[in-house]
Amino acid sequence: MMAIELDPNLASAYNNLGAGYATKGQFGKAIFNYNRAIALNPRFALAYFNRGSARMVMGNQMEACSDLKKACDLTPCPNNVMTEIMQQCK
């Protein structure tokens, strides 16, 4: 049974589902699930990071950069990750 069926308010389950869709190249579905995760937990840094990564792949750089920066605001990013974000988001 899926975690979402057991607890539809479990943000991490939506994030994991989004990651599964992203792995399959279904970025629209991935973003939909990351949105749900963020709606349930607005401080869920990994969901912002994942949504930003999916948006970047889809060519939505402005939204992607916003998400990636938000993720690093919520949880300190390693210097190499922050450097990569800053290079992508000039």
Buried (B, 14 or more C-beta within 10 A) or exposed (E): EEEBEEEEEBBBBBBBBBBEBBEEEBBEBBBBBBBBBBEBBEEBBBBBBBBBBBBBEBEBBEBBBBBBBBBBEBEEBEEEBBEEBEEEBE
